[in-house]
């Protein structure tokens, strides 16, 4: 029967994923029908210590004021052996073996939902702990009841918390774990007060008495624990938790449990009750009771599932047949959404939306500034000019002009232009990536389909990467072309200019003097500056042609091609669970793409109303029915097997 608790855990997680938290909604709720144990208590009642004692780990946030600001659905899974670890539903592929990190993640996830304020939220956090030292159990830790709002909290916080707690525990399938401190008058207990209001007969309330060891000398809690002072249907359980000093000293749970057992066994007042006292007994008793309640609720749960499916399918049938049931329809729907995204991206480039102007600033400011910063003087120093000209001709000196020397000097200068050219390509690539992200966030349809959003985003970025490489190759070719063929007319004018200026020609004996070398360096610098001016105009043209224009024209072409190849594998409308079938596909990436298409085929009809949630809920409910039925049959309590929709696989 232990697997029944695990089954309910899966259903609760599915409900949370669908947005079903048991709140008022136009849709039927499954959460309210699932048995759960809600932990209720005032601040400083020892509620957190009780939970940590049951788990045997320090994992809950601590501090002054309201620490628990969201319900924490704590699912304990007993494993045969292995290392203890924890998993959060919002981080499905991450295992926590450090429970201090679990504590931090609870605080961080609370802040993500409520902000760094003192507000509360009814959206639960799901935490699963796997350990050989726990019992199979599910507990819902609710915010502690308080009487006064502290600084930073709204004045309504007291009533808000009470309303949240009441909304949880007033449900008939909720088991109440009322935590009360023994060193305070039971008549003032917040937990007893609110549980009495929703469960006046105490039929689903368990009383837990904490801080028994802190009672005044000469007093004891025997009357309460024996049910004489306040009677409940279930026996009261006393616990002795670690003190704050123990927590500060990092006293482990094993030692704390041993000390708790010894306290009750050796106490004259409580020794006759020792067998049913302590956190270990509390965990085992709650697990056994929860299993019993789940077993008794299965027939009603089965009926609710069947009725809900019938009602929601009737609603969906009135809306008409799904318009994207076949592969072609799904592909068309995906392409329409992609076109909307592509249009938003183009509008950014064309100036209809902001962002495209940043590309112009790369060409107008960044590239010219980078070219201006190039230090050609280093290449044209007297020593370097003399060295290259001397080495260029080898063992035979040049006769008229050191042509090879000129070429080597020019080449060494022009090669340095490649770095600014590459930087311009990378800067435009970065801007295009930002525009892709902006266009995705502005495309409403993509927000509804996160899997498709990831696929489209990845495809767009991959396309931009390809365009960047092509643009970089073409841009660097411009520099290589300038290096490979010099403009002869520039140098043919030099003798005429020299003659007009009256400068004498140099003999073979003074060609390497400083004046001559300076003239060579000056000539090379003039040519390089002319070439830089030319490249300053041609590099933007190359980048726009290879990157910007192509991104605007064919950003998702490759994605459409790949999608068209894989679309033939999408199950037809006759398949009862197309998403489940897609999960059997071997190729992981195509499975994601197919998953997107199948989700769209179901969701398209629901885009104008809440029918999306209805249909997704139907899928989840149908997958639960066979598992429930199987577990129920294992108990021998029910022999009749009825399936509303055969052929559907079980799963979370």
N, C-alpha and C positions, 0 to 999 in steps of 0.2 A: 504493500500500500504506500510505501514511501514515494513511489513515482507519481502519485496523485499531486503531491505538493509541487513537484517539479513541473507538472503539467499546468497547474494554475499559475506558476511563475511565468511560463511561456505565454499564457494567455494575457496576463497582466502586461507583459512587455509588448505584446502585439497591440493591446489597447492603447498603451502610451504612445507607440509609434503612430497610431491613427489619430491621436489627439483626444482619445476617450479617457478622461480623468474622473468620470462620474459626475461632472457638472451638468447643469441644465443645458439641454441642447434639443434641437428639432429632431435629432436622430435618436434612435433607441440606444441605450448604453448597456454594454456587457460588463463593465467594471463593477457596477453596483451589485451585480448578481454573483460576483466571485467572493468567496469567504476570505476575510483578511483579519489580521490582528493589528489593531491600532494602539500605539503606546501613547498614553495621555498622562500628563502631569504638569504641575506648576514649575516655574523656574526654581532651581536649587532643590528640587525634590529627589534628585539622584537618578533621574530618568536615563541620562547618558551612561552613567555607571552601570545601571542594570543591563543595558544593551551590550555594553562592552564586556560585562561579566558573562553573558550568554555566549557571545562570540569568542571570548578569550583573547581579545586583541584591543589595543588602544588605537582607535581609528576615527573617533568622532571629534569634530571641532569643539574646543572649549574656550571659555572667556566670559566676560561680564555681559549682562544684558541678554538679548535674544540672539542666540547663536544659530539655532535651527530655524531657518526662514523659508524652507521648502520641505514638503513631505519627502522623507527618505524611505523608499521601498527597499528594505533589506532582505535579500533572499539568501538563505544559508543552504549550502549543498554539502552533504557529508560524502567524502570520498574515502576509498579504502586505504590509500597510502599516497605519498607524494608530498611535495612542498605546498604550503598554504599560499593562496594567491587570491586576488580580488579583481573583478572586472566591472566596468561601468557600461551601461547600455549606450551612452553617447560616445564611448571609446571602445567599439566592439573588438578591435584587434590588439588591444593593449592589456597586458597582464601586469598587475601591481603586486610585487612581493614585499615591498616596503610599505607598511601600513601608515607610516608618517606621511608618505606621498598620497595615500588614500585620503587622509584627513585634509591635506592641502587641496586635493582635487574637489572634494565636497564643497569646500569654501569657495574655490574658484568657479565651479559650475553654478553655485548659488549666485555669485556676483554676476555671472554672464546673463542670468535670467532677470535678476532684480536690480542690477547695477550696484555700484559701491555705496548703497544707501542702506537704511534699516527697514526697507519695505519687505513684504512677504509675497510669496507666490504659491498658488495651489498646484503648479506643474511639478510632478514628482521627479526625483532623481532615483534612478534604478541602480542599485549596487548589489552584486552577487559575490559572495565569499565562499570559496571552496577550501575545505579543510577536513582532515580526519577527526578533528576535535570538536566538531559541531554536530547538532542534530538538524535534520531537514526541517526548515521552518521559514516562514515569511512574516516579517514584521514591518509595520508602517510607522516610522518615527515622525510624530507631528510636532510643530512648534510648541514650546512650553507656554502654558497659560500665564498671563501676567496681570497685574493690577494697575500699574502705572507706566505711562510712556516716558522713556528716558530721552535725553537730548539726541536730536537727529531723527527721532521717530515721529510720525504723524500722530495727532491726538487720537485718531480712530484706531490705532494699532491694537489696543486692548480688545475692542469689539471685533476687529478684523480677525484676530487670532481665534477668538472664541467661536466666531461664525465658521471659520475653516474647520476647526476641530469638531464642532457640532455637525457640520455637513458630512464629515467622515463617519462619525460614530453613531449617528442616528439611523443609518442604513441597517436593515434587519440582518444582513449577512456579515456585519462587522462585529468582531469579538473585541471587547474593550479590555485593555490591560491598564488598570488605574494605578498609578504610582503615587504613594503618599508617604511622607516622612514620619517616622514614629515619634520624633522629638517635637512634633507639633500636634495640636488638638485635631483629631480626625474630623471634627465638625467644621473646621476651616479648610479642609483639603479641597483644592480646586478640582482634582481629578474625581473625587467622590461626588462632589456637587454636580458637575456636569454629566457624569455617567448616571447619576440617579435621575436626572431630568429626562434622559433619553431611554433609560432602561430601569424604570422604577422597581421592578421585581428582581433585579440583579440576575437575570437569566443568561446574559451573555457578557457578564463583567467578571474579570479576575482581579482580585485585590492583591497588590504587592506592597509590603511595608518595608521601607528602607530606613537606614540610620538607627536601627535598634540598639546598636552598641553606643549610641550617643545620647540615650535617654538619661534623664536626671536620676541620680542614685535614689534607690528606694521605690522606683517606678518600673513597670514592665508593660509589655504589649501582649500578654497572654490572652486577655479577654478578647482583644481584636483578632488575634491569630486563631482562636478557637471559635470565632464567629458569634460571640456573645454580645459584643459592643455594636457591631454592625454586620448583619447577616447577609451573605451572598450565597448564590446557589453553589458556587465552587469555593473550596477552602482558600483561606488567605495564605499567602506565602511570605515569609520574612527573609530578607537578604541582608548581608553585611558587606558593603562595598569597601573599596579602598578609600582611605582618607586623602585629602589633598596633599598631605605630607608624603603618603605612600606614592602618589602619582608623581610628585616632584622627585622622589628618590628612585623612580622607575621600577617599583616593585612589580614583578611579573604576575600574570593572571594565575599561573599554577600555584604560586605561593599564596596569593590572595584567596583562591578557592580552598586551599588546605586550611588556611587560618579561619575561613568562614565555617567550614565543617567543624573544626575544633571548638569554635565559639559556641555553636548550638549544642554540640555533644557534651561539652563540659559545663554548660550553664545550668544551674539548678532550676531556673524558671522555664527553660526551653528544651531541656534534654528529652522530655517525653514527646516533643514535636520535631525532633532533629531529623527524622527520616523524610519529612516532607518540607523541609526548609532549605534555603540556599538557591543560588543561581543555577546550579546544575540541574536540580530537581525542577526548577521553573522552566528551563528550556525543554526538558524531556516531556513535561506535562503539557506544555503549549503545543509541541509538535504532535503529540498523540491526539490532543483535542482537535487540532486543525485538520488532521487526517479524517477524523470521525465526522466533522462538520462537512468537509468536502464530499465525502462519500454520501452523506444524507442529501446533499444539494444537487447531486448529479442528475436525477430525473427532472427537476425543475430547470436546470441549466440546459439539458437536452431539448426540452420543450421550447425554451426561450430562443435557442439557436434556430430550431426549425421554423418557429413562427416568424422570427425576424427575417429569415431568408425569404419566406413566402411573401411577407409584406413588402420588402424592399424590391424583390424581383417584380412584383405587381406594379410598384411605382415606376420602375425602370421600363417595363413593357409599355406603359402609357406614354412614355417619352418617344417611343419608336425604336427601330433597330439601330444598333451602333453603326455609324457611317464609315468607320475605319476598321472593319473586321477583316478585310482581305489584305494581302501583302501590298497591292498597289495603292489601296486607300491609306495604309499606314505610311508608306513611302511619301505619298503626296502630302500628308499632314506634316510629316517631319520637314519636308522641303519648304512648305509654306512658313513654318516657324523659322527655319534657317534663313529664308529670304527676308523675313522681318528683321532678323539680327543683321544680315548683310546690308540692308537698307540703312539701318542706324549707323553702321560702321562707315558707309559711304557718305552719309550726311555729316559725320565728323570731319572727314577729309575735305568735303566740299565747302565747309564753313557754315552749313545750316545749323550744326551743333558745334560747340566749342572744342578745341583741341588740335585741329588740323594746322592751325597757324604756327604751332611749335615747330613743324617741319621746316617752314620757311626761315625761322630764326636760326636753324642749324646752318642753312646755306648763306644766310645774310650776316651772321655774327660768328658762329662757332668756327666754321671752316676758314673764313678769311683770317680770323685771329690766330688760328693754329698755323696757317701758312706764314703769317707774319712773324711768328715766334721761332720759325726754323732758323737755325744759326749756320747760314752758309759761310760766314766768316771763318769758321773752324776748318771748313774744307778748302778755303781759298787763302789760307795763311801763306806767308812768303815761303816757309819751309816746305809746306805741302805742295805748293805750286812747283817749286824747284825740284822736289823729289819726283813728282809724277811726270813732269816734262822731261827730266833727265832719263828716267827709266823707260819712258814710252817708246823711244826710238831704238832702244837696245844699243848695239855696238856701233851703229851708224847714226851720226847726228842728222837732224832734219835739215833740208836744204833751204826752204823758204819760210814755212810756218810749221810749228809743232802740232800737226793735226791730231796725232794720236794722243798727245798730252791734253789738247783741248777736249777731246772726246771723253777721256778718263775723268777729267775734272768735272765736266758737265754731268756725266753719269753718276759720279759720287754725290753730287748735289741733288739731282732729280730723284734718286732712290729714296732720299729722306722724305719726299712728299708722300710716300705710300702710307706713312703712319697717320697723318691728318685725314687722308682719303678714307682709310679703314675706320677711323674714329667717326667720320661723318655717316658712314653706312651703319655703324653700330648705334649711333644716336637716333637715327631715323627708325631703326628696328625697335628700339626701346619705346619710342613714341607710338609706333604702330601697335605694339603690345598693349600699351596703356589704353589706346583707343578701342582695342578688342574687348578689354575688361569693362570699359565704360559702356560699350554697345551691348554687352551681355547683361549688365545690370539694368539697362534701360529697356531691354526686351522682356515685356511682361510674360510672354508665353514661356520663355526659358526658365523663369523663376518657379513655374509650376512643375517643371520636370527636371529635377536635379541631375538625374543620370544623363539625360540628353544634354543638359547644360555642360556637364563635364566633357562629354564626347565632342560637342561643337567647339568648346574652348580649346581642347587639346588639338583638334584638327586645325583650327585657325592658327594656333601658335606654331604647329609643325609646318604649316604652309609659309608662315612668315620666316621661319628658320631657313627653309629652302630658298626663299626669295633673297634673304640676306646673303647667303653664300653665292648666289648668282650675281647679285649686285656687287658684292665685293670683288668677284672675279672680273666682271666687266670694268669696274672702276680702276682696278690695278692694271688692267690692260691698257687703259688710257695713259697711265704713267709709263708703262713699258714701251708703248708706241713712241712717246716723246724721247725716251732713251734710245730707242732703236733707230730712229731716223731724225737727224737734225735739220733745221731749216737753213738751207745753204745761203739764201739771199741775205740773211742777217750778216754772215761773215764776208760775203762778197763786197758789201758796202764799206767794210773796215779800211782797206787800202785807200779808197777814195776819200774817206773821212780823214785819214792820216795826212794825205797829200794836201787836202784843203786846210788842215790845221797847221801845216808847215812842219810837222814832226819828221825828223830824218829817219831813214831806214837804218837798221842795225846791221853791222857786219857780223861775220861768223864768230868774231872774237868777243863781242859784247852782248850776245844774245841772252846770256844768263845773268846779266847784272840786275840789280834791284829794280831799276826803272822799267826794264823790259818785263820782268816777272809781275810787277804791279799792273802793267798794262794788260798782260794775259789774264790776271785775276779779275781785273775790272771788266774785261770783255766777257769772260765766263759769267760773272755775276749779272751783267746786263742781259745776257741770253737767258739765264735761269729765271730772272725776274719776269721776262716776257713770257716764258713758258708757264710760270706760276699763275700769271694773269689769265693765260689761256685755260689752264686746268681749273682755275677757280670758277670759270664759266661752264666747263664741260663736265666736271664731276657732279654737280647738282642734276644736270640733264640725265646722266647715266643712272644716278640713284633713283630719280623719279621714274624713269622709264622701266628700270628693272625691279624696283621695290614697290613704290607707291602706286603706280599705274596698274601693275600686275596684282597687287593686293586688292585694289578696288575692283578689278575685273574678274579675278578668279580665286578669291580667298578660300572658298569651300569646294572648289571643283573636285579636288582629290577626295574629300570626304563623301561627296555625292557619288563618285565613281565606286568607292569601296562599299558604300551602303547599298548601291544597286546590285553589286555582286552578291552580297550576303542576304539580301532581302528575301530571296527565294526560299530560305530556310525557316522563315517565320511560320509558326503553326497557323492553320486556318481557323476560322470562327467556330468550327466544330469542336476544336480542342477545348475542354472545360477549363483548363488552367494553363494558358499559354505561357505565363511567366515561369511556372514550374518546369514546363517542357524546355524553355530556353536555358534553364540552369543546367540542363544535361549536355549542352553543346560543349565540345571539347575546347574550342578556341576561346580563350578568356576575353580577348578584346571584342571579338564579334558577339560574344554573349552579352557584353555590356550594351553594344549597339542594338542588338535584338531586344534586350530588356527594355530599352528606351522605347522602341517601336511598339512593343506589346503594351507597355503602360499607357502609351498615347492612345492606342486603339480602344482601351477601356475608358480612358479619361476624357476623350474628346467630347463625347455626348454630354458630359457633366460640367462642361466649362462655364455654364451660366448659372449654376446652382450648387447645392451641397450634394448632388448625386454622386460626385466623385468619391466622397467619403463613404457614402452608402455602399457603392459597389465594391470598394476595397474592403469594407467591413464584411460584406458577403463572402468574399474570397477567404478572409481569415476565419470567419465562422465555419465555413464549409470544411476547411482544412482541420479544424479542431474536432468536428463531430466524430470521425472514425476513431480518433485517439481516445476521446472520452468514452465512447461506446466500448472499446477494447478494454480499457482499464476497469470500467464498470463491470463488464462480464467476468473479469479476473476475480472480482470479489464474491461472485456467486449471488450477488444481490439482484441481478437483473438478467434474464435469459433471452429476452426478446431483442432482436437486432433490427433496427429500422434505419435506413439511410435515405435521406431526402434526395441527395444528389450523388449518385454512385460514381465511382471512378476518380474521385479526387483524393490526392495524397495528403497525408497528415503532415503537419509542420507548424512551425511557429508562426 
